[in-house]
């Protein structure tokens, strides 16, 4: 299939446009259409990945126009890997969304699922495109969908969405302005073409300015410290499905763009030695890891705690970028995979708590929840252990490669930050596990929260919520064990093929 590189964005865009028409009479069709389109994107992404592993990079030229004049889509090991991660996690989250739509988005499911597909269309377009300006177009599609998905949430959600809109617009403008500087000097927008031209113009101040603006713009989208101001409120007040979609996907796509621009458009030596952009990213990420971890410890609302935890986890990816060596790069890419599954599982458990107990307030948790929601709390425990970095969970291995990269670079501060952050992660996750597994049921916990369904009908597990809510969280969390056990195969078979030339 020569057209397969372009099929995923086109499928998602077509489905998003079709949903309002298909769901005119029956609004339930919107969810089914979104689920089917998401499943189709997973299948096509898996097929594309297999083709790339077997045959090498693939390209598609829109309208038959060859680059650098035409727009090119590029399937290489990095793009198919990130696209597959994004689409698989999104599909699992959408499987969970069916049980929440009446509670969190009553009467709004048609526009909501159209926005979800536009979000995924933008994310896949950003990952697959080989054109810098086309990336900006998909960035705008992705961002506009994000604003809508966040603003549809709680009373505070519109304010959080508006704040993200302001900062996101600034970030996109910085990217576009930086792209303009690069285009003025190189005369091209195609990534491969720009890469070939840049070594001859590295001394031009416009190149330095353009790179700085692009990194700042995407740094806002990635929420790297101190450009993270939009994230805590956005993740906290958005609907649970939006949080579980945007947290694993949104910042990772921005991190992918930074990886792509720094190491595959610009030269590794230029961004790490001549103009040490990577050093700056690394140090900001290290501060962000500690800041996010400390702030997470101070939160009582689980979703807000997970939001600040995301700032810390994004820092790990930034730390790998900052190390700019093969081990750090492996750690960064591996953490994109691991964090997508970890944070997706944790936000789904928070959603299950809100659906069944009416809240996700950490101070109200007690031992009764291990009986009311046994599978969800087991999923939370496994994802939390992975976030802390205990072997053999997946989270351990990305931290391990980052630690090896820091040792290889001789940066003992970064190594200390990685070790200290794991201790801080343990503090804010174990306080929840202690309440649930070591505490005693309180009268408020026993009476205040809804009891499990007394008549165990179809769709319910003893002492657990609906299958549609429980299974996706369990699948994401228990996948962390599988990813951990298959870590060596993923690194050797996939990520080592991604390491950029010159690193």
CORRANOR-V157291 format. One record per backbone hydrogen bond with DSSP energy under -1.0 kcal/mol. CO is the residue of the C=O (numbers start at 1). NH is the residue of the N-H. If there is no record, write none. Layout:
co nh
CO NH
CO NH
This chain:
co nh
1 4
3 6
6 10
7 11
8 12
9 13
10 14
11 15
12 16
13 17
14 18
15 19
18 22
19 23
21 24
26 29
27 30
28 32
29 33
30 34
31 35
32 36
33 37
34 38
35 39
36 40
37 41
38 42
39 43
40 44
41 45
42 46
43 47
44 48
45 49
46 50
47 51
48 52
49 53
50 54
51 55
52 56
58 75
60 73
61 64
62 65
66 69
66 70
71 62
72 130
73 60
75 58
76 80
77 81
78 82
79 83
80 84
81 85
82 86
83 87
84 88
85 89
86 90
87 91
88 92
89 93
90 94
91 95
92 96
93 97
96 99
97 100
97 101
100 104
101 105
105 108
108 112
109 113
110 114
111 115
112 116
113 117
114 118
115 119
116 120
117 121
118 122
119 123
120 124
121 125
122 126
123 127
124 128
125 129
128 74
130 191
131 135
132 136
133 137
134 138
135 139
136 140
137 141
138 142
139 143
140 144
141 145
142 146
143 147
144 148
145 149
146 150
147 151
150 153
154 157
156 160
157 161
158 162
159 163
160 164
161 165
162 166
163 167
164 168
165 169
166 170
167 171
168 172
169 173
170 174
171 175
172 176
173 177
174 178
175 179
176 180
177 181
178 182
179 183
180 184
181 185
182 186
183 187
189 132
190 194
191 195
192 196
193 197
194 198
197 200
198 201
201 204
204 207
204 208
205 209
206 210
207 211
208 212
209 213
210 214
211 215
212 216
213 217
214 218
215 219
216 220
217 221
218 222
219 224
224 227
228 231
230 234
231 235
232 236
233 237
234 238
237 154
239 243
240 244
241 245
242 246
243 247
245 249
246 250
249 253
250 254
251 255
252 256
253 257
254 258
255 259
256 260
257 261
258 262
259 263
260 264
261 266
267 271
268 272
269 273
269 274
270 275
271 278
275 277
276 280
277 281
278 282
279 283
280 284
281 285
282 286
283 287
284 288
285 289
286 290
287 291
288 292
289 293
290 294
291 295
292 296
293 297
296 299
300 362
301 305
302 306
303 307
304 308
305 309
306 310
307 311
308 312
309 313
310 314
311 315
313 317
314 318
315 319
316 320
317 321
318 322
319 323
320 324
325 329
326 330
327 331
328 332
329 333
330 334
331 335
332 336
333 337
334 338
335 339
336 340
337 341
338 342
339 343
340 344
341 345
342 346
343 347
344 348
345 349
346 350
347 351
348 352
349 353
350 354
351 355
352 356
353 357
360 302
361 364
362 365
366 369
368 371
368 372
369 373
373 377
374 378
375 379
376 380
377 381
378 382
379 383
380 384
381 385
382 386
383 387
384 388
385 389
385 390
390 393
393 396
394 398
395 399
396 400
397 401
398 402
399 403
400 404
401 405
402 406
403 407
404 408
405 409
406 411
410 412
411 415
412 416
413 417
414 418
415 419
416 420
417 421
418 422
419 423
420 424
421 425
422 426
423 427
424 428
425 429
426 430
427 431
429 433
430 434
431 435
432 436
433 437
434 438
434 439
442 446
443 447
444 448
455 457
457 460
459 467
461 464
466 469
466 470
467 471
470 474
471 475
472 476
473 477
474 478
475 479
477 480
478 482
479 483
480 484
481 485
482 486
484 487
486 490
487 491
488 492
489 493
490 494
490 495
491 496
494 497
495 498
500 503
